[in-house]
Each structure stands twice: as structure tokens, then as C-alpha cells.
Amino acid sequence: MSSQDHIPGEVGPGEVGPDGTGRYRTFAAFYPFYLTEHVNRVSRRLHVVGTSLVIAALVAGFLVDWRFFIAAPLVGYGFAWVGHFVFEKNRPATFKYPLYSLAGDFRLWFEVVTGRRPF
């Protein structure tokens, strides 16, 4: 993570780690790790695009046709996993921390669309 990606007042990577069991106990402890797994700008952009498409698919699922719900995880994971396997060259945190990882995707998306984190 570059210094331009760090949000002032936020705990940086390495300052909070897993508890004694090797697992993160809180999302606040997990999110700095999440950011270290998303340092490649193309990967972050793919995550933001994928999360935007997930939101669009969920809205369309409610307003247009329920089958859009099927597309939501496909586009979300599809874009994110391309980012991880092709650009980050790492394994998505989804496999070990599915809920924290999902929350991280939405927090990253929010930070980008509100201008708190560079796109």
C-alpha cells in the first residue's frame, strides 16, 4: 500500500494482526490486511467495477427480474478474482474470511466513490 492510499487516522498494515488463533476477530483488525491484499491499482479498479455491478444486479433483481440476483455473485467474484489472480498474484481473502472480505469490498467501493481512496 502506498502512502497515497493510506487514510489518515486509520490503522496501517502490520499495526494490528490476527489474534492468537491466526484469525482476525474484528473487521477493524482485518481491513488493514485487506488493503495490503489490494495494492495493485488495476485490481482495486476491478473490485470497484465488480462491486458496482453487484449493486446494479441487486437493484435490478428487485425492480426488474429476480434472475439478476444470480448475476450478482458471478460479476462480483469474477472481477475481483481476475484482479487477484492476474494483477495482485495472490489468493483472495474470500476463501479464509468470506464475510470480512465481502465487507471489505463494499468499504473499498464506498471509499473510492466518495473520494477517500484513489480509483
N, CA, C and O atoms as a Tinker XYZ file with bonds, in Angstrom:
   476  protein
     1  N      0.865000   -1.173000    0.000000    73     2
     2  CA     0.000000    0.000000    0.000000    64     1     3
     3  C      0.899000    1.219000    0.000000    63     2     4     5
     4  O      1.809000    1.331000    0.822000    81     3
     5  N      0.648000    2.118000   -0.909000    73     3     6
     6  CA     1.460000    3.329000   -0.960000    64     5     7
     7  C      0.929000    4.346000    0.036000    63     6     8     9
     8  O     -0.191000    4.228000    0.534000    81     7
     9  N      1.762000    5.356000    0.318000    73     7    10
    10  CA     1.347000    6.375000    1.280000    64     9    11
    11  C      0.137000    7.151000    0.792000    63    10    12    13
    12  O     -0.638000    7.657000    1.604000    81    11
    13  N     -0.043000    7.254000   -0.529000    73    11    14
    14  CA    -1.204000    7.981000   -1.042000    64    13    15
    15  C     -2.496000    7.209000   -0.807000    63    14    16    17
    16  O     -3.577000    7.796000   -0.851000    81    15
    17  N     -2.405000    5.897000   -0.558000    73    15    18
    18  CA    -3.587000    5.090000   -0.330000    64    17    19
    19  C     -3.990000    5.043000    1.137000    63    18    20    21
    20  O     -5.088000    4.589000    1.456000    81    19
    21  N     -3.122000    5.505000    2.039000    73    19    22
    22  CA    -3.418000    5.441000    3.469000    64    21    23
    23  C     -4.342000    6.586000    3.864000    63    22    24    25
    24  O     -4.104000    7.744000    3.523000    81    23
    25  N     -5.383000    6.245000    4.578000    73    23    26
    26  CA    -6.327000    7.251000    5.056000    64    25    27
    27  C     -5.871000    7.696000    6.439000    63    26    28    29
    28  O     -5.719000    6.857000    7.327000    81    27
    29  N     -5.647000    8.996000    6.649000    73    27    30
    30  CA    -5.199000    9.475000    7.954000    64    29    31
    31  C     -6.144000    9.023000    9.062000    63    30    32    33
    32  O     -7.365000    9.048000    8.910000    81    31
    33  N     -5.556000    8.612000   10.173000    73    31    34
    34  CA    -6.350000    8.162000   11.304000    64    33    35
    35  C     -6.726000    6.699000   11.255000    63    34    36    37
    36  O     -7.275000    6.168000   12.220000    81    35
    37  N     -6.438000    6.033000   10.138000    73    35    38
    38  CA    -6.759000    4.626000   10.002000    64    37    39
    39  C     -5.542000    3.797000   10.402000    63    38    40    41
    40  O     -4.404000    4.194000   10.146000    81    39
    41  N     -5.779000    2.666000   11.018000    73    39    42
    42  CA    -4.683000    1.790000   11.420000    64    41    43
    43  C     -4.029000    1.232000   10.169000    63    42    44    45
    44  O     -4.712000    0.752000    9.264000    81    43
    45  N     -2.716000    1.293000   10.122000    73    43    46
    46  CA    -1.985000    0.816000    8.955000    64    45    47
    47  C     -1.692000   -0.670000    9.016000    63    46    48    49
    48  O     -1.804000   -1.281000   10.079000    81    47
    49  N     -1.314000   -1.267000    7.877000    73    47    50
    50  CA    -0.982000   -2.686000    7.839000    64    49    51
    51  C      0.148000   -3.002000    8.813000    63    50    52    53
    52  O      1.095000   -2.227000    8.950000    81    51
    53  N      0.044000   -4.120000    9.473000    73    51    54
    54  CA     1.067000   -4.547000   10.410000    64    53    55
    55  C      0.875000   -4.020000   11.822000    63    54    56    57
    56  O      1.488000   -4.540000   12.755000    81    55
    57  N      0.042000   -3.002000   12.006000    73    55    58
    58  CA    -0.177000   -2.451000   13.341000    64    57    59
    59  C     -1.161000   -3.297000   14.142000    63    58    60    61
    60  O     -1.107000   -3.324000   15.371000    81    59
    61  N     -2.048000   -3.978000   13.450000    73    59    62
    62  CA    -2.996000   -4.875000   14.093000    64    61    63
    63  C     -2.984000   -6.155000   13.283000    63    62    64    65
    64  O     -3.156000   -6.116000   12.065000    81    63
    65  N     -2.788000   -7.276000   13.930000    73    63    66
    66  CA    -2.730000   -8.534000   13.208000    64    65    67
    67  C     -3.729000   -9.525000   13.741000    63    66    68    69
    68  O     -4.568000   -9.187000   14.576000    81    67
    69  N     -3.641000  -10.759000   13.257000    73    67    70
    70  CA    -4.552000  -11.791000   13.738000    64    69    71
    71  C     -4.364000  -12.034000   15.232000    63    70    72    73
    72  O     -3.296000  -11.778000   15.789000    81    71
    73  N     -5.404000  -12.523000   15.854000    73    71    74
    74  CA    -5.282000  -12.883000   17.267000    64    73    75
    75  C     -4.453000  -14.167000   17.381000    63    74    76    77
    76  O     -3.923000  -14.640000   16.376000    81    75
    77  N     -4.334000  -14.725000   18.558000    73    75    78
    78  CA    -3.507000  -15.901000   18.787000    64    77    79
    79  C     -3.913000  -17.118000   17.981000    63    78    80    81
    80  O     -3.107000  -18.032000   17.801000    81    79
    81  N     -5.153000  -17.153000   17.488000    73    79    82
    82  CA    -5.621000  -18.297000   16.710000    64    81    83
    83  C     -5.257000  -18.163000   15.238000    63    82    84    85
    84  O     -5.515000  -19.073000   14.451000    81    83
    85  N     -4.666000  -17.047000   14.863000    73    83    86
    86  CA    -4.354000  -16.827000   13.460000    64    85    87
    87  C     -5.526000  -16.278000   12.669000    63    86    88    89
    88  O     -5.457000  -16.192000   11.442000    81    87
    89  N     -6.601000  -15.905000   13.348000    73    87    90
    90  CA    -7.788000  -15.359000   12.686000    64    89    91
    91  C     -8.032000  -13.940000   13.181000    63    90    92    93
    92  O     -7.749000  -13.613000   14.334000    81    91
    93  N     -8.556000  -13.110000   12.302000    73    91    94
    94  CA    -8.946000  -11.761000   12.710000    64    93    95
    95  C    -10.262000  -11.853000   13.464000    63    94    96    97
    96  O    -11.196000  -12.523000   13.023000    81    95
    97  N    -10.330000  -11.179000   14.596000    73    95    98
    98  CA   -11.538000  -11.220000   15.420000    64    97    99
    99  C    -12.518000  -10.125000   15.064000    63    98   100   101
   100  O    -13.713000  -10.258000   15.328000    81    99
   101  N    -12.037000   -9.041000   14.468000    73    99   102
   102  CA   -12.920000   -7.925000   14.126000    64   101   103
   103  C    -12.629000   -7.451000   12.708000    63   102   104   105
   104  O    -11.541000   -7.664000   12.173000    81   103
   105  N    -13.614000   -6.813000   12.122000    73   103   106
   106  CA   -13.411000   -6.238000   10.798000    64   105   107
   107  C    -12.391000   -5.109000   10.861000    63   106   108   109
   108  O    -11.611000   -4.925000    9.927000    81   107
   109  N    -12.391000   -4.354000   11.954000    73   107   110
   110  CA   -11.421000   -3.255000   12.105000    64   109   111
   111  C     -9.992000   -3.781000   12.061000    63   110   112   113
   112  O     -9.112000   -3.119000   11.512000    81   111
   113  N     -9.750000   -4.942000   12.620000    73   111   114
   114  CA    -8.413000   -5.540000   12.564000    64   113   115
   115  C     -8.129000   -6.128000   11.186000    63   114   116   117
   116  O     -6.984000   -6.123000   10.734000    81   115
   117  N     -9.155000   -6.631000   10.522000    73   115   118
   118  CA    -9.000000   -7.268000    9.213000    64   117   119
   119  C     -8.751000   -6.265000    8.089000    63   118   120   121
   120  O     -7.962000   -6.538000    7.184000    81   119
   121  N     -9.410000   -5.112000    8.135000    73   119   122
   122  CA    -9.391000   -4.195000    6.989000    64   121   123
   123  C     -7.993000   -3.724000    6.590000    63   122   124   125
   124  O     -7.727000   -3.637000    5.391000    81   123
   125  N     -7.095000   -3.418000    7.504000    73   123   126
   126  CA    -5.731000   -3.076000    7.062000    64   125   127
   127  C     -5.069000   -4.222000    6.285000    63   126   128   129
   128  O     -4.357000   -3.981000    5.310000    81   127
   129  N     -5.303000   -5.461000    6.717000    73   127   130
   130  CA    -4.801000   -6.616000    5.966000    64   129   131
   131  C     -5.437000   -6.646000    4.579000    63   130   132   133
   132  O     -4.751000   -6.866000    3.581000    81   131
   133  N     -6.747000   -6.423000    4.521000    73   131   134
   134  CA    -7.462000   -6.392000    3.246000    64   133   135
   135  C     -6.794000   -5.403000    2.289000    63   134   136   137
   136  O     -6.592000   -5.712000    1.115000    81   135
   137  N     -6.458000   -4.233000    2.787000    73   135   138
   138  CA    -5.835000   -3.216000    1.936000    64   137   139
   139  C     -4.470000   -3.660000    1.419000    63   138   140   141
   140  O     -4.098000   -3.320000    0.296000    81   139
   141  N     -3.717000   -4.417000    2.223000    73   139   142
   142  CA    -2.414000   -4.902000    1.747000    64   141   143
   143  C     -2.572000   -5.940000    0.649000    63   142   144   145
   144  O     -1.637000   -6.183000   -0.114000    81   143
   145  N     -3.737000   -6.551000    0.563000    73   143   146
   146  CA    -4.016000   -7.531000   -0.486000    64   145   147
   147  C     -4.586000   -6.870000   -1.741000    63   146   148   149
   148  O     -4.894000   -7.553000   -2.718000    81   147
   149  N     -4.727000   -5.548000   -1.714000    73   147   150
   150  CA    -5.315000   -4.800000   -2.826000    64   149   151
   151  C     -4.462000   -3.580000   -3.165000    63   150   152   153
   152  O     -4.992000   -2.478000   -3.307000    81   151
   153  N     -3.168000   -3.762000   -3.294000    73   151   154
   154  CA    -2.275000   -2.635000   -3.568000    64   153   155
   155  C     -2.185000   -2.311000   -5.054000    63   154   156   157
   156  O     -1.845000   -1.185000   -5.417000    81   155
   157  N     -2.482000   -3.267000   -5.910000    73   155   158
   158  CA    -2.416000   -3.035000   -7.348000    64   157   159
   159  C     -3.624000   -2.209000   -7.788000    63   158   160   161
   160  O     -4.770000   -2.578000   -7.530000    81   159
   161  N     -3.354000   -1.101000   -8.446000    73   159   162
   162  CA    -4.435000   -0.182000   -8.831000    64   161   163
   163  C     -5.438000   -0.840000   -9.789000    63   162   164   165
   164  O     -6.640000   -0.610000   -9.661000    81   163
   165  N     -4.972000   -1.646000  -10.737000    73   163   166
   166  CA    -5.892000   -2.317000  -11.662000    64   165   167
   167  C     -6.799000   -3.270000  -10.888000    63   166   168   169
   168  O     -7.999000   -3.347000  -11.153000    81   167
   169  N     -6.232000   -3.983000   -9.946000    73   167   170
   170  CA    -7.027000   -4.896000   -9.127000    64   169   171
   171  C     -8.093000   -4.135000   -8.342000    63   170   172   173
   172  O     -9.249000   -4.556000   -8.291000    81   171
   173  N     -7.709000   -3.020000   -7.734000    73   171   174
   174  CA    -8.699000   -2.212000   -6.991000    64   173   175
   175  C     -9.798000   -1.725000   -7.930000    63   174   176   177
   176  O    -10.977000   -1.737000   -7.576000    81   175
   177  N     -9.410000   -1.304000   -9.110000    73   175   178
   178  CA   -10.416000   -0.834000  -10.072000    64   177   179
   179  C    -11.368000   -1.965000  -10.456000    63   178   180   181
   180  O    -12.577000   -1.759000  -10.559000    81   179
   181  N    -10.821000   -3.150000  -10.665000    73   179   182
   182  CA   -11.680000   -4.291000  -10.978000    64   181   183
   183  C    -12.634000   -4.588000   -9.823000    63   182   184   185
   184  O    -13.794000   -4.930000  -10.051000    81   183
   185  N    -12.160000   -4.461000   -8.599000    73   183   186
   186  CA   -13.034000   -4.658000   -7.439000    64   185   187
   187  C    -14.156000   -3.619000   -7.418000    63   186   188   189
   188  O    -15.311000   -3.956000   -7.158000    81   187
   189  N    -13.824000   -2.377000   -7.688000    73   187   190
   190  CA   -14.832000   -1.309000   -7.667000    64   189   191
   191  C    -15.861000   -1.526000   -8.778000    63   190   192   193
   192  O    -17.061000   -1.373000   -8.551000    81   191
   193  N    -15.398000   -1.878000   -9.967000    73   191   194
   194  CA   -16.326000   -2.150000  -11.072000    64   193   195
   195  C    -17.209000   -3.345000  -10.724000    63   194   196   197
   196  O    -18.425000   -3.293000  -10.907000    81   195
   197  N    -16.605000   -4.414000  -10.225000    73   195   198
   198  CA   -17.380000   -5.599000   -9.858000    64   197   199
   199  C    -18.409000   -5.305000   -8.784000    63   198   200   201
   200  O    -19.550000   -5.755000   -8.881000    81   199
   201  N    -18.025000   -4.563000   -7.767000    73   199   202
   202  CA   -18.960000   -4.219000   -6.691000    64   201   203
   203  C    -20.077000   -3.319000   -7.212000    63   202   204   205
   204  O    -21.226000   -3.453000   -6.792000    81   203
   205  N    -19.751000   -2.407000   -8.118000    73   203   206
   206  CA   -20.786000   -1.559000   -8.730000    64   205   207
   207  C    -21.784000   -2.411000   -9.505000    63   206   208   209
   208  O    -22.990000   -2.171000   -9.449000    81   207
   209  N    -21.279000   -3.405000  -10.226000    73   207   210
   210  CA   -22.166000   -4.299000  -10.979000    64   209   211
   211  C    -23.001000   -5.170000  -10.041000    63   210   212   213
   212  O    -24.147000   -5.491000  -10.355000    81   211
   213  N    -22.446000   -5.549000   -8.906000    73   211   214
   214  CA   -23.216000   -6.299000   -7.906000    64   213   215
   215  C    -24.383000   -5.449000   -7.418000    63   214   216   217
   216  O    -25.514000   -5.929000   -7.339000    81   215
   217  N    -24.118000   -4.210000   -7.096000    73   215   218
   218  CA   -25.178000   -3.309000   -6.626000    64   217   219
   219  C    -26.244000   -3.145000   -7.701000    63   218   220   221
   220  O    -27.438000   -3.198000   -7.408000    81   219
   221  N    -25.816000   -2.946000   -8.946000    73   219   222
   222  CA   -26.767000   -2.810000  -10.058000    64   221   223
   223  C    -27.588000   -4.087000  -10.231000    63   222   224   225
   224  O    -28.796000   -4.020000  -10.457000    81   223
   225  N    -26.942000   -5.243000  -10.127000    73   223   226
   226  CA   -27.657000   -6.512000  -10.278000    64   225   227
   227  C    -28.671000   -6.711000   -9.153000    63   226   228   229
   228  O    -29.771000   -7.211000   -9.392000    81   227
   229  N    -28.311000   -6.326000   -7.938000    73   227   230
   230  CA   -29.251000   -6.463000   -6.821000    64   229   231
   231  C    -30.459000   -5.550000   -6.996000    63   230   232   233
   232  O    -31.595000   -5.957000   -6.751000    81   231
   233  N    -30.208000   -4.327000   -7.418000    73   231   234
   234  CA   -31.323000   -3.398000   -7.678000    64   233   235
   235  C    -32.205000   -3.953000   -8.793000    63   234   236   237
   236  O    -33.430000   -3.954000   -8.676000    81   235
   237  N    -31.580000   -4.423000   -9.873000    73   235   238
   238  CA   -32.345000   -4.998000  -10.989000    64   237   239
   239  C    -33.099000   -6.248000  -10.542000    63   238   240   241
   240  O    -34.197000   -6.514000  -11.030000    81   239
   241  N    -32.525000   -7.008000   -9.628000    73   239   242
   242  CA   -33.211000   -8.188000   -9.112000    64   241   243
   243  C    -34.504000   -7.836000   -8.401000    63   242   244   245
   244  O    -35.494000   -8.560000   -8.502000    81   243
   245  N    -34.492000   -6.733000   -7.687000    73   243   246
   246  CA   -35.702000   -6.280000   -7.001000    64   245   247
   247  C    -36.691000   -5.609000   -7.946000    63   246   248   249
   248  O    -37.900000   -5.802000   -7.821000    81   247
   249  N    -36.184000   -4.822000   -8.891000    73   247   250
   250  CA   -37.059000   -3.989000   -9.720000    64   249   251
   251  C    -37.437000   -4.587000  -11.068000    63   250   252   253
   252  O    -38.487000   -4.253000  -11.616000    81   251
   253  N    -36.601000   -5.464000  -11.611000    73   251   254
   254  CA   -36.818000   -5.936000  -12.975000    64   253   255
   255  C    -37.137000   -7.426000  -13.013000    63   254   256   257
   256  O    -38.227000   -7.822000  -13.428000    81   255
   257  N    -36.199000   -8.241000  -12.586000    73   255   258
   258  CA   -36.358000   -9.689000  -12.696000    64   257   259
   259  C    -35.464000  -10.355000  -11.656000    63   258   260   261
   260  O    -34.293000  -10.002000  -11.524000    81   259
   261  N    -36.006000  -11.301000  -10.930000    73   259   262
   262  CA   -35.266000  -11.971000   -9.863000    64   261   263
   263  C    -33.992000  -12.641000  -10.359000    63   262   264   265
   264  O    -33.068000  -12.855000   -9.574000    81   263
   265  N    -33.923000  -12.975000  -11.635000    73   263   266
   266  CA   -32.743000  -13.677000  -12.160000    64   265   267
   267  C    -31.478000  -12.827000  -12.129000    63   266   268   269
   268  O    -30.371000  -13.355000  -12.240000    81   267
   269  N    -31.635000  -11.519000  -11.980000    73   267   270
   270  CA   -30.442000  -10.672000  -11.825000    64   269   271
   271  C    -29.695000  -11.008000  -10.531000    63   270   272   273
   272  O    -28.492000  -10.766000  -10.426000    81   271
   273  N    -30.407000  -11.564000   -9.546000    73   271   274
   274  CA   -29.740000  -11.979000   -8.308000    64   273   275
   275  C    -28.668000  -13.032000   -8.583000    63   274   276   277
   276  O    -27.647000  -13.079000   -7.896000    81   275
   277  N    -28.899000  -13.867000   -9.578000    73   275   278
   278  CA   -27.928000  -14.903000   -9.943000    64   277   279
   279  C    -26.645000  -14.266000  -10.470000    63   278   280   281
   280  O    -25.548000  -14.768000  -10.224000    81   279
   281  N    -26.788000  -13.166000  -11.189000    73   279   282
   282  CA   -25.619000  -12.500000  -11.773000    64   281   283
   283  C    -24.759000  -11.805000  -10.721000    63   282   284   285
   284  O    -23.555000  -11.647000  -10.920000    81   283
   285  N    -25.353000  -11.392000   -9.616000    73   283   286
   286  CA   -24.621000  -10.589000   -8.620000    64   285   287
   287  C    -23.320000  -11.247000   -8.150000    63   286   288   289
   288  O    -22.265000  -10.621000   -8.259000    81   287
   289  N    -23.347000  -12.475000   -7.636000    73   287   290
   290  CA   -22.068000  -13.051000   -7.190000    64   289   291
   291  C    -21.125000  -13.369000   -8.348000    63   290   292   293
   292  O    -19.906000  -13.328000   -8.183000    81   291
   293  N    -21.674000  -13.681000   -9.504000    73   291   294
   294  CA   -20.818000  -14.004000  -10.652000    64   293   295
   295  C    -19.996000  -12.804000  -11.091000    63   294   296   297
   296  O    -18.792000  -12.924000  -11.315000    81   295
   297  N    -20.639000  -11.643000  -11.216000    73   295   298
   298  CA   -19.876000  -10.461000  -11.643000    64   297   299
   299  C    -18.978000   -9.961000  -10.520000    63   298   300   301
   300  O    -17.854000   -9.527000  -10.770000    81   299
   301  N    -19.462000  -10.020000   -9.295000    73   299   302
   302  CA   -18.649000   -9.549000   -8.175000    64   301   303
   303  C    -17.377000  -10.357000   -8.017000    63   302   304   305
   304  O    -16.278000   -9.804000   -7.992000    81   303
   305  N    -17.530000  -11.666000   -7.909000    73   303   306
   306  CA   -16.349000  -12.517000   -7.751000    64   305   307
   307  C    -15.527000  -12.579000   -9.026000    63   306   308   309
   308  O    -14.300000  -12.661000   -8.966000    81   307
   309  N    -16.180000  -12.542000  -10.174000    73   307   310
   310  CA   -15.442000  -12.602000  -11.439000    64   309   311
   311  C    -14.434000  -11.477000  -11.571000    63   310   312   313
   312  O    -13.257000  -11.725000  -11.834000    81   311
   313  N    -14.878000  -10.258000  -11.392000    73   311   314
   314  CA   -13.972000   -9.109000  -11.499000    64   313   315
   315  C    -12.909000   -9.141000  -10.402000    63   314   316   317
   316  O    -11.732000   -8.899000  -10.667000    81   315
   317  N    -13.323000   -9.437000   -9.178000    73   315   318
   318  CA   -12.377000   -9.438000   -8.052000    64   317   319
   319  C    -11.308000  -10.512000   -8.228000    63   318   320   321
   320  O    -10.127000  -10.260000   -7.986000    81   319
   321  N    -11.713000  -11.697000   -8.645000    73   319   322
   322  CA   -10.744000  -12.788000   -8.765000    64   321   323
   323  C     -9.778000  -12.571000   -9.916000    63   322   324   325
   324  O     -8.616000  -12.968000   -9.827000    81   323
   325  N    -10.234000  -11.951000  -10.993000    73   323   326
   326  CA    -9.283000  -11.580000  -12.050000    64   325   327
   327  C     -8.247000  -10.622000  -11.467000    63   326   328   329
   328  O     -7.053000  -10.749000  -11.740000    81   327
   329  N     -8.703000   -9.672000  -10.670000    73   327   330
   330  CA    -7.781000   -8.739000  -10.028000    64   329   331
   331  C     -6.752000   -9.445000   -9.168000    63   330   332   333
   332  O     -5.571000   -9.097000   -9.194000    81   331
   333  N     -7.192000  -10.434000   -8.405000    73   331   334
   334  CA    -6.265000  -11.144000   -7.517000    64   333   335
   335  C     -5.320000  -12.066000   -8.281000    63   334   336   337
   336  O     -4.105000  -12.004000   -8.094000    81   335
   337  N     -5.867000  -12.912000   -9.133000    73   335   338
   338  CA    -5.037000  -13.923000   -9.780000    64   337   339
   339  C     -4.150000  -13.351000  -10.874000    63   338   340   341
   340  O     -3.026000  -13.821000  -11.059000    81   339
   341  N     -4.629000  -12.344000  -11.607000    73   339   342
   342  CA    -3.860000  -11.800000  -12.729000    64   341   343
   343  C     -2.969000  -10.637000  -12.308000    63   342   344   345
   344  O     -1.812000  -10.568000  -12.724000    81   343
   345  N     -3.486000   -9.724000  -11.492000    73   343   346
   346  CA    -2.747000   -8.499000  -11.178000    64   345   347
   347  C     -2.067000   -8.523000   -9.810000    63   346   348   349
   348  O     -0.901000   -8.144000   -9.701000    81   347
   349  N     -2.759000   -8.952000   -8.783000    73   347   350
   350  CA    -2.158000   -8.996000   -7.446000    64   349   351
   351  C     -1.246000  -10.210000   -7.284000    63   350   352   353
   352  O     -0.273000  -10.181000   -6.531000    81   351
   353  N     -1.583000  -11.274000   -8.005000    73   351   354
   354  CA    -0.852000  -12.550000   -7.884000    64   353   355
   355  C     -0.942000  -13.088000   -6.447000    63   354   356   357
   356  O      0.039000  -13.576000   -5.886000    81   355
   357  N     -2.142000  -12.984000   -5.874000    73   355   358
   358  CA    -2.367000  -13.522000   -4.536000    64   357   359
   359  C     -3.708000  -14.254000   -4.493000    63   358   360   361
   360  O     -4.479000  -14.224000   -5.452000    81   359
   361  N     -3.962000  -14.896000   -3.389000    73   359   362
   362  CA    -5.198000  -15.650000   -3.209000    64   361   363
   363  C     -6.224000  -14.749000   -2.521000    63   362   364   365
   364  O     -5.917000  -14.138000   -1.497000    81   363
   365  N     -7.440000  -14.658000   -3.070000    73   363   366
   366  CA    -8.445000  -13.791000   -2.451000    64   365   367
   367  C     -8.711000  -14.166000   -0.989000    63   366   368   369
   368  O     -8.759000  -15.344000   -0.633000    81   367
   369  N     -8.879000  -13.152000   -0.167000    73   367   370
   370  CA    -9.182000  -13.375000    1.251000    64   369   371
   371  C    -10.554000  -14.006000    1.438000    63   370   372   373
   372  O    -10.881000  -14.472000    2.530000    81   371
   373  N    -11.355000  -14.022000    0.384000    73   371   374
   374  CA   -12.689000  -14.615000    0.432000    64   373   375
   375  C    -12.644000  -16.054000    0.929000    63   374   376   377
   376  O    -13.565000  -16.507000    1.608000    81   375
   377  N    -11.586000  -16.767000    0.597000    73   375   378
   378  CA   -11.512000  -18.175000    0.964000    64   377   379
   379  C    -11.348000  -18.383000    2.469000    63   378   380   381
   380  O    -11.828000  -19.378000    3.012000    81   379
   381  N    -10.682000  -17.464000    3.136000    73   379   382
   382  CA   -10.459000  -17.611000    4.576000    64   381   383
   383  C    -11.386000  -16.722000    5.406000    63   382   384   385
   384  O    -11.784000  -17.093000    6.510000    81   383
   385  N    -11.727000  -15.555000    4.874000    73   383   386
   386  CA   -12.561000  -14.581000    5.595000    64   385   387
   387  C    -13.706000  -14.113000    4.693000    63   386   388   389
   388  O    -13.708000  -12.956000    4.271000    81   387
   389  N    -14.677000  -14.973000    4.386000    73   387   390
   390  CA   -15.702000  -14.590000    3.405000    64   389   391
   391  C    -16.519000  -13.352000    3.780000    63   390   392   393
   392  O    -16.756000  -12.497000    2.927000    81   391
   393  N    -16.951000  -13.239000    5.025000    73   391   394
   394  CA   -17.785000  -12.089000    5.397000    64   393   395
   395  C    -16.969000  -10.810000    5.518000    63   394   396   397
   396  O    -17.397000   -9.755000    5.050000    81   395
   397  N    -15.799000  -10.894000    6.141000    73   395   398
   398  CA   -14.940000   -9.715000    6.244000    64   397   399
   399  C    -14.491000   -9.260000    4.858000    63   398   400   401
   400  O    -14.397000   -8.061000    4.593000    81   399
   401  N    -14.217000  -10.208000    3.986000    73   399   402
   402  CA   -13.784000   -9.863000    2.636000    64   401   403
   403  C    -14.903000   -9.148000    1.877000    63   402   404   405
   404  O    -14.660000   -8.157000    1.188000    81   403
   405  N    -16.122000   -9.655000    2.007000    73   403   406
   406  CA   -17.268000   -9.007000    1.365000    64   405   407
   407  C    -17.458000   -7.598000    1.916000    63   406   408   409
   408  O    -17.686000   -6.654000    1.159000    81   407
   409  N    -17.365000   -7.462000    3.234000    73   407   410
   410  CA   -17.477000   -6.135000    3.847000    64   409   411
   411  C    -16.349000   -5.226000    3.366000    63   410   412   413
   412  O    -16.564000   -4.035000    3.141000    81   411
   413  N    -15.144000   -5.787000    3.208000    73   411   414
   414  CA   -14.013000   -5.011000    2.700000    64   413   415
   415  C    -14.249000   -4.514000    1.292000    63   414   416   417
   416  O    -13.898000   -3.382000    0.962000    81   415
   417  N    -14.848000   -5.363000    0.451000    73   415   418
   418  CA   -15.154000   -4.944000   -0.920000    64   417   419
   419  C    -16.090000   -3.738000   -0.924000    63   418   420   421
   420  O    -15.888000   -2.782000   -1.673000    81   419
   421  N    -17.112000   -3.798000   -0.081000    73   419   422
   422  CA   -18.059000   -2.685000   -0.043000    64   421   423
   423  C    -17.458000   -1.434000    0.604000    63   422   424   425
   424  O    -17.770000   -0.316000    0.196000    81   423
   425  N    -16.611000   -1.615000    1.596000    73   423   426
   426  CA   -15.954000   -0.439000    2.192000    64   425   427
   427  C    -14.996000    0.194000    1.187000    63   426   428   429
   428  O    -14.965000    1.416000    1.044000    81   427
   429  N    -14.217000   -0.627000    0.493000    73   427   430
   430  CA   -13.315000   -0.101000   -0.533000    64   429   431
   431  C    -14.118000    0.648000   -1.592000    63   430   432   433
   432  O    -13.735000    1.745000   -2.001000    81   431
   433  N    -15.219000    0.066000   -2.032000    73   431   434
   434  CA   -16.078000    0.704000   -3.032000    64   433   435
   435  C    -16.552000    2.068000   -2.521000    63   434   436   437
   436  O    -16.475000    3.067000   -3.237000    81   435
   437  N    -17.040000    2.100000   -1.281000    73   435   438
   438  CA   -17.530000    3.348000   -0.694000    64   437   439
   439  C    -16.420000    4.392000   -0.619000    63   438   440   441
   440  O    -16.640000    5.557000   -0.949000    81   439
   441  N    -15.235000    3.982000   -0.188000    73   439   442
   442  CA   -14.118000    4.920000   -0.077000    64   441   443
   443  C    -13.718000    5.478000   -1.439000    63   442   444   445
   444  O    -13.351000    6.649000   -1.544000    81   443
   445  N    -13.786000    4.661000   -2.471000    73   443   446
   446  CA   -13.433000    5.137000   -3.816000    64   445   447
   447  C    -14.505000    6.082000   -4.348000    63   446   448   449
   448  O    -14.179000    7.160000   -4.845000    81   447
   449  N    -15.776000    5.699000   -4.253000    73   447   450
   450  CA   -16.822000    6.550000   -4.836000    64   449   451
   451  C    -17.011000    7.853000   -4.067000    63   450   452   453
   452  O    -17.541000    8.820000   -4.612000    81   451
   453  N    -16.585000    7.888000   -2.811000    73   451   454
   454  CA   -16.673000    9.138000   -2.047000    64   453   455
   455  C    -15.371000    9.933000   -2.085000    63   454   456   457
   456  O    -15.267000   10.983000   -1.452000    81   455
   457  N    -14.383000    9.442000   -2.821000    73   455   458
   458  CA   -13.131000   10.172000   -2.989000    64   457   459
   459  C    -12.139000   10.026000   -1.846000    63   458   460   461
   460  O    -11.131000   10.732000   -1.819000    81   459
   461  N    -12.396000    9.135000   -0.906000    73   459   462
   462  CA   -11.466000    8.941000    0.217000    64   461   463
   463  C    -10.274000    8.075000   -0.163000    63   462   464   465
   464  O     -9.241000    8.109000    0.505000    81   463
   465  N    -10.412000    7.305000   -1.226000    73   463   466
   466  CA    -9.329000    6.433000   -1.678000    64   465   467
   467  C     -9.242000    6.573000   -3.193000    63   466   468   469
   468  O    -10.272000    6.619000   -3.866000    81   467
   469  N     -8.035000    6.640000   -3.738000    73   467   470
   470  CA    -7.906000    6.834000   -5.193000    64   469   471
   471  C     -8.439000    5.648000   -5.984000    63   470   472   473
   472  O     -8.329000    4.496000   -5.566000    81   471
   473  N     -9.019000    5.963000   -7.139000    73   471   474
   474  CA    -9.521000    4.935000   -8.049000    64   473   475
   475  C     -8.352000    4.433000   -8.865000    63   474   476
   476  O     -8.522000    3.554000   -9.710000    81   475
